Amino acid sequence: MCSNRKGTLVRSTVLVFVGGSLMGFSRWFRNPTMVIAGRFITGLHSGISLSVVPMYLGEIAPKNLRGFLGLVPSIHICLGVFIAQVLGLSELLGKEEHWPLLLSFVMFPTLVQLMLLPWFPESPRYLLIEKGNVHATITALKCFRKKGNIQAEVEEMQEEQRSLSSIKTLSVCRLLTDRRVRWQILTIVVVNIGMQLSGIDAIWFYTNEIFRKAGIPEAHIQYTTVGTGAIEVIAGMLGCFTIEHLGRRPLIIGGFVFMGLCCAGITVSALYQEQFSFLSYVSVGCVIGIIAGFCVGPAGVPFLITAELFKQSHRSAAYTVAGCLNWLSNFAIGFGFPFLEEATGPYCYLIFCAICWGVAVYAFFIIPETKNKTFLEISQMFEAKDDVLDEEETFNRQLKMGLMNGYGTIGLHDENQN
């Protein structure tokens, strides 16, 4: 992944315009392959954005607002889904002749981004820790902070820079073999895979079928689906505006626990719906509950803590790992859910229930609260868990001594002799 956060986002907009144009003109050229290619290309852009946007926002935000800004992308994702659902109604663009226009709508928000984003500064942490440009860092901070102690933030970044054994961005291979961050790596693996295997993708991909089995009339399903989109936006805003008060742990633990309960509820209602007709409404309520529980915390917190758990040199590679796991899990559920449901019936939701509760248990015992803490403080919390703080300090000391005009190792040897 490119280290330059803002530049990556600006350049990647080309993918949206190419993909959107292919989908928009596919009907005119009578070529369905253009739709597949357009979806693939816009999917590449989605993968890049879902990694780079949270990283950029996490690095430009002050620590007391990092949680709020970290969940802003998830709110806009929910808002985008809701707008697409509304536009997809049969009374608007839901007709066959209008779907190329609906698919090409993706270009309009991207055009707004392309016009506005170049005027924003680059990430201050990137400018200072990776580029060593103090003047550009202060300029960027003044743009983002109309008030506050800029000097204190610069000093905190410099302290993190001094703590790094290397200011170069690590590759994915080096990240995965770095035992100093093994707990952080395990954490992003658990939360990102758990996020997608929680059942939310099955709900999103097969909402209409679930509502149909619950007995909702075919003519009303599209409006029920729009209603779930509205719930997503409301729940996302609830999480966004409470995260700085409640913290990360309550949102992610509570969200997964509630989703697990709702998954179990779908299984029970599906098994006994024929005997008790009111359970069809319970099933719909559980679907809405899964969506709400997901959007409150598990939808955005994994992207946020991926930024918070790693120092600057590890962060880009960490987002690459998290993004790959996220999308691979998304694909696995989207492709495999029909076969899973055919094999296990309504009991498939108990599998999602177990995954949700397993992630909640892991978060309860392993993931620390990161609210109002600097990136360096969070890293030190995990270093204490790994018991490698002394080892890293010794390594850094030896490295610095070795760079002192070639005499560092001699000085260290003499010191040991004394």
C-alpha positions as CSV (number, residue, x, y, z in Angstrom):
1,M,0.0,0.0,0.0
2,C,1.3,3.5,-0.8
3,S,2.5,5.4,2.2
4,N,1.2,8.7,0.9
5,R,-2.3,8.7,2.2
6,K,-3.9,11.7,0.5
7,G,-2.2,11.0,-2.8
8,T,-3.3,7.4,-2.9
9,L,-7.0,8.5,-2.4
10,V,-6.7,11.1,-5.1
11,R,-5.1,8.9,-7.7
12,S,-7.4,5.9,-7.0
13,T,-10.5,8.0,-8.1
14,V,-9.5,7.1,-11.6
15,L,-10.7,3.6,-10.9
16,V,-14.2,4.8,-10.1
17,F,-14.5,6.9,-13.3
18,V,-13.4,4.0,-15.4
19,G,-15.6,1.4,-13.6
20,G,-18.6,3.8,-13.5
21,S,-18.3,4.6,-17.2
22,L,-18.1,0.9,-18.1
23,M,-21.3,0.1,-16.2
24,G,-23.1,3.2,-17.4
25,F,-22.5,2.5,-21.1
26,S,-22.9,-1.3,-20.9
27,R,-26.6,-1.2,-22.0
28,W,-25.8,1.1,-24.9
29,F,-23.1,-1.3,-26.1
30,R,-25.2,-4.3,-25.2
31,N,-22.2,-5.9,-23.5
32,P,-22.8,-7.4,-20.0
33,T,-19.1,-8.0,-19.6
34,M,-18.7,-4.3,-19.2
35,V,-20.8,-4.5,-16.0
36,I,-18.6,-7.3,-14.6
37,A,-15.4,-5.4,-15.4
38,G,-16.9,-2.1,-14.0
39,R,-17.9,-3.9,-10.8
40,F,-14.4,-5.4,-10.5
41,I,-12.6,-2.1,-11.0
42,T,-14.9,-0.2,-8.5
43,G,-14.3,-3.1,-6.1
44,L,-10.6,-2.4,-6.3
45,H,-11.2,1.2,-5.4
46,S,-13.4,0.2,-2.5
47,G,-10.7,-2.0,-1.1
48,I,-8.1,0.8,-1.3
49,S,-10.5,3.4,0.2
50,L,-11.6,1.1,3.1
51,S,-7.9,0.9,4.2
52,V,-6.5,4.3,3.4
53,V,-9.5,6.5,4.5
54,P,-9.6,5.2,8.2
55,M,-5.8,5.4,8.3
56,Y,-5.7,9.0,7.1
57,L,-8.5,10.1,9.4
58,G,-6.9,8.3,12.3
59,E,-3.6,10.1,11.7
60,I,-5.1,13.6,11.3
61,A,-7.4,13.4,14.3
62,P,-6.6,14.6,17.8
63,K,-6.6,11.8,20.3
64,N,-9.9,13.0,21.9
65,L,-11.7,12.9,18.5
66,R,-10.0,9.9,16.9
67,G,-12.8,7.5,17.7
68,F,-15.5,9.9,16.3
69,L,-13.6,10.5,13.1
70,G,-12.7,6.8,12.8
71,L,-16.4,5.9,12.7
72,V,-17.3,8.6,10.1
73,P,-16.5,6.3,7.2
74,S,-18.9,3.6,8.5
75,I,-21.6,6.2,8.7
76,H,-21.1,7.3,5.1
77,I,-21.0,3.6,4.0
78,C,-24.4,3.2,5.7
79,L,-25.7,6.4,4.2
80,G,-24.5,5.3,0.7
81,V,-26.3,2.0,1.1
82,F,-29.5,3.7,2.2
83,I,-29.4,6.2,-0.8
84,A,-28.8,3.3,-3.2
85,Q,-31.8,1.4,-1.7
86,V,-34.0,4.5,-2.1
87,L,-32.8,5.1,-5.7
88,G,-33.4,1.4,-6.4
89,L,-37.1,1.6,-5.6
90,S,-39.3,0.6,-8.6
91,E,-40.8,4.1,-8.5
92,L,-37.3,5.7,-9.1
93,L,-34.4,3.9,-10.8
94,G,-35.4,0.3,-10.0
95,K,-36.6,-0.4,-13.5
96,E,-34.6,-2.5,-15.9
97,E,-33.9,0.4,-18.3
98,H,-32.5,2.6,-15.5
99,W,-30.1,0.3,-13.8
100,P,-27.0,1.4,-15.8
101,L,-27.7,4.9,-14.6
102,L,-28.0,3.7,-11.1
103,L,-24.7,1.8,-11.2
104,S,-22.9,4.8,-12.7
105,F,-24.1,7.1,-9.9
106,V,-21.0,6.0,-8.0
107,M,-19.0,8.6,-10.0
108,F,-20.8,11.6,-8.5
109,P,-19.5,11.4,-4.9
110,T,-16.1,10.5,-6.3
111,L,-16.2,13.7,-8.3
112,V,-16.9,15.7,-5.2
113,Q,-13.9,14.0,-3.5
114,L,-11.7,14.8,-6.4
115,M,-12.6,18.5,-6.3
116,L,-12.1,18.9,-2.5
117,L,-9.5,16.4,-1.3
118,P,-6.5,17.9,-3.1
119,W,-6.9,21.1,-1.0
120,F,-6.5,19.2,2.2
121,P,-3.0,18.7,3.8
122,E,-1.2,15.3,3.9
123,S,-1.2,13.4,7.2
124,P,0.9,15.3,9.7
125,R,2.2,12.0,11.2
126,Y,3.3,10.8,7.7
127,L,5.0,14.2,7.0
128,L,7.0,14.1,10.3
129,I,7.7,10.5,11.1
130,E,8.3,9.2,7.6
131,K,9.4,12.3,5.8
132,G,11.0,14.2,8.6
133,N,9.5,17.5,7.4
134,V,8.7,19.5,10.6
135,H,7.7,22.7,8.8
136,A,5.1,20.8,6.6
137,T,3.9,19.0,9.7
138,I,3.2,22.2,11.6
139,T,1.5,23.8,8.6
140,A,-0.8,20.7,8.3
141,L,-1.6,20.7,12.0
142,K,-2.5,24.4,11.8
143,C,-4.9,23.7,9.0
144,F,-6.5,20.8,10.9
145,R,-6.4,22.5,14.4
146,K,-7.8,26.0,14.8
147,K,-7.0,25.7,18.5
148,G,-5.0,23.4,20.7
149,N,-1.4,22.7,21.6
150,I,0.2,22.0,18.3
151,Q,3.7,21.8,19.9
152,A,2.6,19.1,22.2
153,E,1.4,17.0,19.3
154,V,4.6,17.5,17.4
155,E,6.6,16.4,20.5
156,E,4.4,13.3,20.8
157,M,5.1,12.4,17.1
158,Q,8.8,13.0,17.6
159,E,8.7,10.7,20.7
160,E,7.1,8.0,18.6
161,Q,9.7,8.6,15.8
162,R,12.5,8.1,18.4
163,S,10.9,4.8,19.6
164,L,11.0,3.3,16.1
165,S,13.8,1.0,15.2
166,S,13.3,2.1,11.6
167,I,11.2,4.9,10.1
168,K,10.8,3.0,6.9
169,T,7.4,1.5,6.2
170,L,7.5,-2.3,6.8
171,S,6.4,-4.8,4.2
172,V,3.6,-7.2,4.9
173,C,6.1,-10.1,5.3
174,R,8.2,-8.2,7.8
175,L,5.1,-7.2,9.7
176,L,3.9,-10.8,10.0
177,T,7.3,-12.0,11.2
178,D,7.8,-9.2,13.8
179,R,7.2,-10.9,17.1
180,R,6.9,-7.5,18.9
181,V,3.5,-7.0,17.3
182,R,2.1,-10.5,17.4
183,W,-0.8,-9.6,19.7
184,Q,-1.7,-6.6,17.5
185,I,-1.6,-8.8,14.4
186,L,-3.8,-11.5,16.1
187,T,-6.2,-8.8,17.1
188,I,-6.8,-7.4,13.6
189,V,-7.1,-10.9,12.3
190,V,-9.8,-11.8,14.8
191,V,-11.8,-8.6,14.5
192,N,-11.7,-8.3,10.7
193,I,-12.5,-11.9,10.0
194,G,-15.1,-11.8,12.8
195,M,-16.6,-8.7,11.4
196,Q,-17.4,-10.4,8.1
197,L,-18.2,-13.9,9.5
198,S,-20.7,-12.4,12.0
199,G,-23.6,-13.0,9.6
200,I,-23.9,-9.4,8.5
201,D,-23.0,-10.2,4.9
202,A,-25.5,-13.0,4.8
203,I,-28.1,-10.5,6.0
204,W,-27.1,-7.9,3.4
205,F,-26.7,-10.2,0.4
206,Y,-29.9,-12.2,1.1
207,T,-32.2,-9.7,2.9
208,N,-35.0,-10.0,0.4
209,E,-35.0,-13.8,0.6
210,I,-35.0,-13.7,4.4
211,F,-37.9,-11.3,4.4
212,R,-39.7,-13.5,1.9
213,K,-39.3,-16.5,4.1
214,A,-40.6,-14.5,7.0
215,G,-43.9,-14.0,5.2
216,I,-43.6,-10.4,4.1
217,P,-45.6,-9.7,0.9
218,E,-43.4,-9.4,-2.2
219,A,-44.7,-5.9,-3.0
220,H,-43.6,-4.7,0.4
221,I,-40.1,-6.2,0.6
222,Q,-38.3,-3.3,-1.2
223,Y,-39.7,-0.9,1.3
224,T,-38.8,-3.1,4.3
225,T,-35.2,-3.2,2.9
226,V,-35.1,0.6,2.7
227,G,-36.3,0.6,6.3
228,T,-33.3,-1.5,7.3
229,G,-31.0,1.0,5.5
230,A,-32.5,3.8,7.6
231,I,-31.8,1.7,10.7
232,E,-28.1,1.3,9.6
233,V,-27.7,5.1,9.4
234,I,-29.3,5.7,12.8
235,A,-27.3,3.0,14.5
236,G,-24.0,4.2,12.8
237,M,-24.6,7.7,14.1
238,L,-25.4,6.4,17.6
239,G,-22.0,4.6,17.6
240,C,-20.2,7.6,16.2
241,F,-21.5,10.1,18.7
242,T,-21.0,7.8,21.8
243,I,-17.6,6.2,21.1
244,E,-15.7,9.0,22.8
245,H,-17.9,8.7,25.9
246,L,-18.2,4.9,26.1
247,G,-14.9,3.8,24.5
248,R,-14.1,1.2,21.8
249,R,-14.5,-1.9,24.0
250,P,-18.1,-1.4,25.0
251,L,-19.2,-0.8,21.3
252,I,-17.4,-3.8,19.8
253,I,-18.1,-6.2,22.7
254,G,-21.8,-5.1,23.0
255,G,-22.3,-5.0,19.3
256,F,-21.1,-8.6,18.8
257,V,-23.0,-9.9,21.8
258,F,-26.2,-8.3,20.6
259,M,-25.6,-9.7,17.0
260,G,-25.1,-13.2,18.5
261,L,-28.4,-13.0,20.4
262,C,-30.2,-11.9,17.2
263,C,-28.6,-14.7,15.2
264,A,-29.9,-17.2,17.7
265,G,-33.3,-15.5,17.5
266,I,-33.5,-16.0,13.8
267,T,-32.8,-19.7,14.2
268,V,-35.5,-20.1,16.9
269,S,-38.1,-18.1,14.9
270,A,-37.4,-20.0,11.7
271,L,-37.8,-23.4,13.5
272,Y,-41.1,-22.6,15.1
273,Q,-42.6,-20.0,12.7
274,E,-45.2,-22.5,11.3
275,Q,-46.5,-23.2,14.8
276,F,-46.4,-19.6,16.0
277,S,-47.1,-17.1,13.2
278,F,-46.0,-14.1,15.3
279,L,-42.4,-15.4,15.1
280,S,-42.2,-14.1,11.6
281,Y,-42.2,-10.6,13.1
282,V,-39.5,-11.7,15.6
283,S,-37.4,-12.9,12.6
284,V,-37.7,-9.5,10.9
285,G,-36.8,-7.8,14.3
286,C,-33.8,-10.0,14.6
287,V,-32.6,-9.1,11.1
288,I,-32.9,-5.4,12.0
289,G,-31.2,-6.1,15.3
290,I,-28.2,-7.7,13.6
291,I,-27.9,-4.7,11.3
292,A,-28.2,-2.2,14.2
293,G,-25.8,-4.1,16.4
294,F,-23.3,-4.3,13.6
295,C,-23.5,-0.6,12.6
296,V,-23.1,0.6,16.2
297,G,-19.6,-0.8,16.7
298,P,-18.4,-3.8,14.7
299,A,-18.8,-2.0,11.4
300,G,-16.3,0.7,12.2
301,V,-14.2,-0.1,15.2
302,P,-12.1,-2.8,13.5
303,F,-10.9,-0.2,11.0
304,L,-10.3,2.3,13.8
305,I,-8.3,0.1,16.0
306,T,-6.1,-1.1,13.1
307,A,-4.8,2.4,13.0
308,E,-4.5,2.7,16.8
309,L,-2.7,-0.6,17.6
310,F,0.3,0.0,15.4
311,K,3.1,2.5,15.2
312,Q,3.8,4.5,12.0
313,S,6.2,2.1,10.5
314,H,3.8,-0.9,10.8
315,R,0.5,0.8,10.0
316,S,0.3,0.6,6.2
317,A,1.2,-3.1,6.2
318,A,-1.3,-3.7,9.0
319,Y,-4.1,-2.1,6.9
320,T,-3.1,-4.2,3.9
321,V,-3.4,-7.4,6.0
322,A,-6.7,-6.3,7.6
323,G,-8.2,-5.3,4.2
324,C,-7.3,-8.5,2.6
325,L,-8.7,-10.6,5.4
326,N,-11.9,-8.4,5.4
327,W,-12.6,-8.8,1.7
328,L,-11.7,-12.5,1.5
329,S,-14.1,-13.2,4.4
330,N,-16.7,-11.1,2.7
331,F,-16.3,-13.1,-0.5
332,A,-16.4,-16.4,1.4
333,I,-19.7,-15.6,3.0
334,G,-21.3,-14.1,-0.2
335,F,-20.3,-17.2,-2.1
336,G,-20.7,-19.9,0.5
337,F,-23.8,-18.8,2.4
338,P,-26.4,-20.5,0.1
339,F,-24.5,-23.8,0.4
340,L,-24.2,-23.4,4.1
341,E,-27.9,-22.7,4.5
342,E,-28.8,-25.6,2.3
343,A,-26.7,-27.9,4.4
344,T,-27.6,-26.7,7.9
345,G,-31.0,-24.9,7.4
346,P,-31.8,-22.3,10.0
347,Y,-29.1,-23.7,12.2
348,C,-26.5,-21.8,10.1
349,Y,-27.2,-18.7,12.1
350,L,-26.0,-20.5,15.3
351,I,-22.6,-20.7,13.6
352,F,-22.7,-16.9,13.2
353,C,-23.8,-16.6,16.8
354,A,-20.8,-18.6,18.0
355,I,-18.4,-16.4,15.9
356,C,-20.0,-13.2,17.3
357,W,-19.7,-14.4,20.9
358,G,-16.1,-15.7,20.3
359,V,-15.0,-12.3,19.0
360,A,-16.7,-10.6,22.0
361,V,-14.9,-12.9,24.4
362,Y,-11.5,-12.2,22.7
363,A,-12.2,-8.4,22.8
364,F,-13.1,-8.6,26.5
365,F,-9.9,-10.4,27.6
366,I,-7.3,-9.2,25.1
367,I,-8.2,-5.8,23.5
368,P,-7.3,-2.8,25.8
369,E,-9.3,0.4,25.8
370,T,-7.6,2.9,23.5
371,K,-9.8,6.0,24.2
372,N,-7.8,9.2,24.7
373,K,-4.4,7.5,24.4
374,T,-1.6,8.3,22.0
375,F,-0.4,5.8,19.4
376,L,2.8,5.3,21.4
377,E,0.9,4.7,24.7
378,I,-1.2,2.1,23.0
379,S,1.9,0.3,21.5
380,Q,3.5,0.3,25.0
381,M,0.4,-1.4,26.4
382,F,0.8,-4.3,24.0
383,E,4.6,-4.3,24.5
384,A,3.9,-5.0,28.1
385,K,1.7,-7.9,27.1
386,D,4.4,-9.3,24.8
387,D,7.1,-8.6,27.5
388,V,9.4,-7.2,24.8
389,L,9.8,-3.6,26.0
390,D,13.3,-4.2,27.4
391,E,14.3,-6.2,24.3
392,E,13.3,-3.3,22.0
393,E,15.0,-0.7,24.1
394,T,18.2,-2.8,24.1
395,F,18.0,-3.2,20.3
396,N,17.4,0.5,19.8
397,R,20.4,1.4,22.0
398,Q,22.7,-1.0,20.1
399,L,21.4,0.4,16.8
400,K,22.1,4.0,17.9
401,M,25.6,3.1,19.2
402,G,26.4,1.3,16.0
403,L,25.7,4.4,14.0
404,M,28.1,6.6,16.0
405,N,30.9,7.0,13.4
406,G,31.6,3.3,13.4
407,Y,32.8,3.4,17.1
408,G,29.5,2.5,18.7
409,T,30.2,-1.3,19.0
410,I,33.6,-0.6,20.5
411,G,32.1,1.8,23.0
412,L,29.5,-0.7,24.0
413,H,32.2,-3.4,24.4
414,D,34.3,-1.2,26.6
415,E,31.3,-0.3,28.7
416,N,30.6,-4.0,29.2
417,Q,34.2,-4.6,30.2
418,N,34.0,-1.8,32.8
